[in-house]
Amino acid sequence: MAGNTFGSTVRITTFGESHGRAIGVVIDGVKPGLPIDTAFIQQELDRRRPGQSSVTTSRKETDTVEILSGVFEGTTTGTPICMVIWNRDQQPQAYERIKDMFRPGHAGYTYLAKYGVSDYRGGGRSSGRETAARVAAGAVAKSFLAQRGVHIYAYTLEAGGIRAQRIDLTQIEKNPLRCPDPEAAKKMERKILRVKKEGDSVGGIVEVVIKNPPVGLGEPVFDKLEADLAKALMSIGAIKGFEVGRGFAAARMKGSENNDPMYFDTKLKRVRTRTNNAGGIAGGISNGEDIVLRIAVKPASSIAKPQETVTVDGKPATIAVEGRHDPCICPRVVPVAEAMVALTLLDHLTRQQLLKRKTKLQALRHDIDLIDTNILLLVAERQSLVEQVGLLKKKRGEKIYDPQREKDILARQLATARAFGIDPQFIRTICRAIFDLARTTQRKLSKGALA
């Protein structure tokens, strides 16, 4: 199965199934010597784990992370980091009754059509449980970004048609919906519990805000920052829509309304915008303003309400999905969205650092090339002077070759070499080559070849 790896310079590969022995992730491309906070990784996993409240699944998983490789004495070694989360509360028997029926909204049919086999135990790789591995990897990325002052906040902006009317980031973790508006959160919870009793589910919108992003992240054509962020977030199973900045609302605006007026911030010493309709990204590259993203989260597909479907051999059937499922996925999507955004930013930040290093390297090599050219020009100029000295000596009837002169030159150059800490043997080799070239010219002069 392809498509299990995400990223370019910093890459993650997730593995495992919902009701298999474990799920996990391998992170490659992380520099050595960086601190790893296992407690923070576990904290992020606790935010995503099931069984948190009445608006999430009742499956009981501790989601305890175990780091198998890539970390020694609390820091990265530069080798692949492998983290595993053992499944403790699998109940594959809950799917025995419906294993030969396709669940509407799930990937059972498309997996079977593509691979010829489909894991009916909670969807296998297509299960939302796979996202725990992403959160573990994202926690590593978030901690590195935080060291640079970059912070990512996601929250439930809307659920069940109820939208937050104010954004207070301090309230996000204080209610089960992870909503920045406490009053809206209460209304959302009541709506979700009512729908849950009906055997149904609701969707919503999760908003992500990136504070203090570096300027210059993103590539201007196919790897635009918003394009990679869209891929990162749309790769989460329940996501059906993505927008940045004003998003689809911009389609109903005039250019004069949508454009962000610009000014120079003398305190920050960089260009800024007075509004942020672009959502912090212009031309596919971050401009330093807050990056604002929104994703549409579909209602959970596994519902107890009877639905029309077919069996694997094409016979009509009615299905009611039993078991433990989320009536609203939004609260648990929040940490997953943060993780995928963090991984995307770290990947692009690493790319940018490589670009700067490459630019500096190119500049240094350019200077070296100039020096090499100048050396050749000086050698050519020296040969011209050698010819002039030889012609002058020949005209006077003097001996052209002067071994004492070579000794004097070598003595001066060796003294200079010692002053600059240059290997004397290297200087002797250089001088010998120059003297040999001069002697060749002098022999030709003595024979009249250069007359």
Secondary structure, DSSP 8 states (H G I E B T S, - for coil): ----EE-SSSEEEEEE-TTSSEEEEEEE---TT-B--HHHHHHHHHHH-S-SSTTS--------EEEEESEETTEE-SS-EEEEEE-----GGGGGGGTTB--TTSSHHHHHHHHS---TTTTGGGSGGGHHHHHHHHHHHHHHHHHTT-EEEEEEEEETTEE-SS--GGGGGGSTT--S-HHHHHHHHHHHHHHHHTT--B-EEEEEEEES--TT-S-SSTT-HHHHHHHHHHTSTTEEEEEETTGGGGGGS-HHHHS--EEEETTTTEEEESS-TTTTEETTEE-SS-EEEEEEE---S--SS-EEEEBTTS-EEEE---S---SB-HHHHHHHHHHHHHHHHHHHHHHHHHHHHHHHHHHHHHHHHHHHHHHHHHHHHHHHHHHHHHHHHHHHT--S--HHHHHHHHHHHHHHHHHHT--HHHHHHHHHHHHHHHHHHHHHHHTTTT-
